[in-house]
């Protein structure tokens, strides 16, 4: 009896230890989406499998980043605007700048900002809005080594623009009743002090103009592309984009299209609630707007490159850009 009891205690302790270890592993996997789980989510698609030119999109991203910082109201931004205007015009887009003036948060002097609007099939009154921001933050304020250094903004700034640059090649042949507008927002983060300065200047101006001076056309949906170039892509459904009842069907339709195409990096569950340009479009302009954003940069559980000097082209990939561009392109063709 004494031996049996001792053996039972030993077995019991072993079971408790095993359960604790297993429980810890489960908790870690479920709570942190560790590297093993992240690897399982990757699709088997290769660049050659995708009918969207990710290599060209990546080249465009690199060319934009070669300009350096594209802070609102600076020569870098002006140079980028020239490049983009020439590119989209050559593709047949109708390009215009929606200029507005703001008070510079550091100097207090007026500075002119400009959203870039590219219209495709402008005669169509029912339209879809595809957008990104094309300004970069003044400094890599989250960089532990040099928070006042140079911020390139490869993923946070250039990636959405790079996808739209290649998507523009398909717009002339877009069939159906919907026209498309690309809008590149300025002043998304003309922020020197997060406790003082305003975000989303360009999208707020665009949305307010749309509300107060309604155009003849109306937008059925808007899709925002932000931080979509991460080489370790994980696109969860942004929480606002699921919570808003008018936007939920849009969000689900994009992730369904990704599933149909086998792009597993579009993960059909929520993870982050993000304050981004989509808030202005939805809350002011009343346009159902989905934010496609990979806020885990590079992946859950790793030190983020977000707002650091590490946000450079080598952290992005042609394959990620191709996957996002392909999903958006095929979704666009399916809108009814």
C-alpha positions in Angstrom: 0.0 0.0 0.0 2.8 2.4 0.9 4.6 1.5 -2.4 1.4 2.0 -4.4 0.8 5.4 -2.8 4.3 6.5 -3.5 4.0 5.3 -7.1 0.7 7.1 -7.5 2.2 10.3 -6.2 5.1 10.1 -8.7 2.8 9.4 -11.6 0.5 12.2 -10.5 3.4 14.6 -10.3 4.6 13.6 -13.8 1.1 14.1 -15.2 0.9 17.6 -13.6 4.3 18.5 -15.0 3.4 17.3 -18.5 0.1 19.1 -18.4 1.8 22.3 -17.3 4.3 22.0 -20.1 1.7 21.3 -22.7 -0.5 24.1 -21.4 2.4 26.5 -21.6 3.1 25.5 -25.2 -0.6 25.9 -26.1 -0.8 29.3 -24.3 2.3 30.5 -26.1 1.2 29.4 -29.5 -2.3 30.8 -29.1 -1.3 34.0 -27.5 1.7 34.9 -29.4 1.5 33.2 -32.8 5.1 32.1 -32.6 7.4 31.3 -35.5 6.2 27.7 -35.9 2.6 28.9 -36.3 3.7 31.7 -38.6 5.5 29.2 -40.8 2.3 27.1 -41.1 0.3 30.0 -42.5 2.6 30.5 -45.5 1.1 29.7 -48.9 3.1 27.5 -51.3 2.8 30.1 -54.1 5.9 31.2 -55.8 6.4 34.5 -57.6 6.1 32.7 -61.0 2.7 31.4 -60.0 1.1 34.8 -59.5 -0.2 36.9 -62.5 0.8 40.1 -60.8 4.2 41.5 -61.4 5.7 41.5 -57.9 9.2 42.0 -59.2 8.2 45.2 -60.9 6.3 46.3 -57.8 9.4 45.7 -55.7 11.5 47.6 -58.1 9.1 50.5 -57.8 9.4 50.3 -54.0 13.2 50.5 -54.3 13.1 53.5 -56.6 10.8 55.3 -54.2 13.0 54.5 -51.3 16.1 55.7 -53.2 14.6 59.2 -53.0 15.1 59.0 -49.2 12.5 60.5 -46.9 9.3 61.7 -48.4 8.1 63.9 -45.6 5.1 66.1 -46.4 6.1 69.5 -47.8 9.8 68.5 -48.5 11.8 68.2 -51.7 11.7 64.4 -51.3 7.9 64.4 -51.4 8.0 66.7 -54.5 10.4 64.3 -56.3 8.1 61.4 -55.5 5.1 63.2 -56.8 6.9 63.9 -60.1 7.8 60.2 -60.4 4.3 59.0 -59.7 2.5 61.6 -61.8 4.6 60.6 -64.8 4.1 56.9 -64.2 0.3 57.0 -63.9 -0.1 59.4 -66.7 1.8 57.1 -69.0 -0.5 54.3 -68.1 -3.5 56.4 -69.1 -4.7 57.6 -65.7 -6.1 61.1 -65.1 -3.8 62.5 -62.4 -4.6 65.5 -60.3 -3.3 66.9 -57.0 -5.8 67.8 -54.3 -3.8 70.6 -52.5 -4.5 71.9 -49.1 -2.5 74.0 -46.5 -1.8 73.1 -42.9 0.2 74.7 -40.1 3.6 72.9 -39.9 3.7 71.3 -36.4 7.3 72.3 -35.8 7.7 75.8 -37.4 4.1 77.0 -37.2 4.4 78.3 -40.8 1.9 77.3 -43.5 2.9 74.3 -45.6 1.2 73.0 -48.7 0.3 69.3 -48.8 -1.3 67.4 -51.7 -3.3 64.1 -52.1 -2.6 62.5 -55.5 -5.8 61.3 -57.2 -5.6 59.0 -60.2 -8.9 58.4 -62.0 -9.6 55.4 -64.2 -12.7 55.3 -66.4 -13.9 58.7 -65.0 -17.1 58.5 -66.9 -18.4 55.7 -64.6 -20.4 57.2 -61.8 -20.2 54.1 -59.5 -16.6 53.8 -58.2 -14.2 52.0 -56.0 -11.5 53.8 -54.1 -8.1 52.2 -53.6 -5.7 54.2 -51.5 -2.5 54.3 -49.5 -0.4 57.1 -47.9 2.7 58.2 -49.7 4.3 60.4 -47.1 6.9 59.2 -44.6 7.3 60.0 -40.9 9.9 62.7 -40.2 12.0 60.5 -37.9 12.2 56.8 -36.9 10.9 57.7 -33.5 10.7 54.1 -32.2 14.3 53.3 -33.1 16.3 52.4 -30.0 19.6 53.5 -31.4 18.8 56.7 -33.2 15.2 57.9 -33.0 16.1 61.1 -34.8 17.8 59.4 -37.7 16.6 58.9 -41.3 13.4 57.1 -41.9 13.1 55.4 -45.3 9.6 53.9 -44.9 9.9 51.0 -47.3 6.9 49.1 -45.8 5.3 52.0 -44.0 4.8 54.4 -46.9 6.2 52.8 -50.1 4.6 49.3 -50.1 1.0 50.4 -50.8 2.2 52.9 -53.4 4.2 50.1 -55.1 1.2 47.8 -55.3 -1.0 50.5 -56.8 1.8 51.4 -59.3 1.6 48.0 -60.9 -2.1 47.6 -60.4 -2.4 50.7 -62.6 -1.3 48.6 -65.6 -4.6 46.7 -65.4 -6.9 49.6 -65.1 -7.3 50.5 -68.8 -8.8 47.1 -69.4 -11.0 47.0 -66.3 -14.5 45.8 -67.3 -17.8 46.2 -65.5 -19.7 49.1 -64.2 -17.3 50.4 -61.7 -14.6 53.0 -62.2 -11.6 53.2 -59.9 -9.8 56.0 -58.2 -6.4 55.6 -56.6 -5.8 58.2 -53.9 -2.4 58.6 -52.3 -2.8 60.5 -49.0 -0.4 63.1 -47.9 0.1 64.0 -44.2 -0.8 60.6 -42.8 1.9 61.1 -40.3 3.4 64.6 -40.4 4.1 63.9 -36.7 7.1 65.1 -34.8 5.4 64.7 -31.4 2.8 62.0 -31.0 1.3 63.8 -28.0 0.8 67.0 -30.0 0.6 66.5 -33.7 -2.4 65.4 -35.8 -2.4 62.2 -37.9 -4.4 61.6 -41.1 -4.3 65.1 -42.5 -4.7 64.1 -46.1 -7.5 61.5 -45.6 -9.3 63.9 -43.3 -9.2 66.6 -46.0 -10.3 64.2 -48.8 -13.2 62.8 -46.7 -14.4 66.3 -45.6 -14.4 67.5 -49.2 -16.3 64.4 -50.3 -18.9 65.1 -47.6 -19.2 68.9 -47.9 -18.8 69.2 -51.7 -20.2 65.9 -53.0 -19.0 64.9 -56.5 -21.3 63.4 -59.1 -19.8 60.0 -58.5 -20.2 57.9 -55.3 -17.8 55.3 -53.8 -19.3 51.9 -53.1 -16.2 50.7 -51.2 -12.7 51.9 -50.3 -9.7 49.7 -49.6 -6.6 51.0 -47.9 -3.2 49.4 -48.4 -0.8 50.1 -45.6 2.4 48.0 -44.7 1.7 45.3 -47.2 5.3 44.6 -48.3 6.6 42.7 -45.3 8.7 39.7 -46.4 7.1 37.7 -43.6 3.5 38.6 -44.5 0.6 38.1 -42.0 -2.6 39.9 -42.9 -5.1 39.6 -40.2 -8.5 41.3 -40.5 -8.2 44.8 -38.9 -10.8 45.1 -36.0 -12.5 48.2 -37.2 -12.9 46.7 -40.7 -14.8 43.8 -39.1 -16.7 45.7 -36.4 -18.3 48.2 -38.7 -21.5 46.6 -40.0 -21.3 48.4 -43.4 -17.7 47.3 -43.9 -17.8 43.8 -42.7 -19.1 42.3 -46.0 -16.3 44.1 -47.9 -13.6 42.8 -45.6 -14.9 39.2 -45.6 -15.2 39.3 -49.4 -11.5 40.2 -49.8 -10.4 37.5 -47.4 -12.7 35.0 -49.2 -11.0 35.9 -52.5 -7.6 35.3 -51.0 -8.7 31.9 -49.8 -10.0 31.1 -53.3 -6.6 32.0 -54.7 -4.7 30.1 -52.1 -3.0 33.2 -50.5 -2.9 32.0 -46.9 -1.2 35.1 -45.7 -4.7 36.7 -45.5 -5.6 35.2 -42.2 -9.4 35.2 -41.6 -9.5 36.4 -38.0 -9.0 39.7 -36.2 -5.8 40.7 -34.4 -5.1 44.4 -34.3 -7.3 47.5 -33.9 -5.4 50.1 -36.0 -5.9 53.9 -36.2 -5.3 54.6 -39.9 -6.6 56.6 -42.8 -9.6 54.3 -43.1 -11.1 56.0 -40.0 -11.5 59.3 -41.9 -13.0 57.7 -44.9 -15.5 55.7 -42.9 -16.4 58.2 -40.1 -16.5 61.4 -42.2 -17.2 60.4 -45.8 -19.3 57.4 -44.7 -17.6 55.1 -47.2 -17.3 51.4 -46.1 -13.5 51.1 -45.9 -11.3 48.1 -45.2 -7.7 48.5 -44.0 -5.4 45.8 -45.4 -2.4 46.1 -43.0 0.3 43.8 -41.6 1.0 45.4 -38.3 3.2 42.5 -37.2 6.4 43.7 -38.8 8.2 41.3 -39.3 6.1 38.8 -37.3 4.4 38.2 -34.0 6.8 38.0 -31.1 9.7 39.7 -32.9 11.1 43.2 -32.3 9.2 45.4 -34.8 10.8 47.4 -37.6 7.8 49.8 -37.5 8.9 53.4 -37.2 12.6 52.4 -37.0 15.6 52.8 -39.3 15.2 49.1 -40.1 12.1 49.8 -42.3 14.1 49.4 -45.5 13.6 47.6 -48.8 15.5 44.4 -47.7 12.7 43.8 -45.2 10.1 43.7 -48.0 9.6 41.2 -50.8 8.4 41.0 -54.3 6.4 37.9 -53.4 4.4 39.7 -50.6 3.6 42.6 -53.0 2.5 40.2 -55.7 0.2 38.3 -53.3 -1.5 41.5 -52.1 -1.7 43.0 -55.6 -3.2 39.8 -57.0 -5.8 39.5 -54.3 -6.9 43.1 -54.7 -6.9 42.8 -58.5 -9.1 39.6 -58.5 -11.4 41.0 -55.8 -11.9 44.2 -57.9 -13.0 42.1 -60.9 -15.6 40.3 -58.7 -17.3 43.4 -57.2 -21.0 43.4 -58.0 
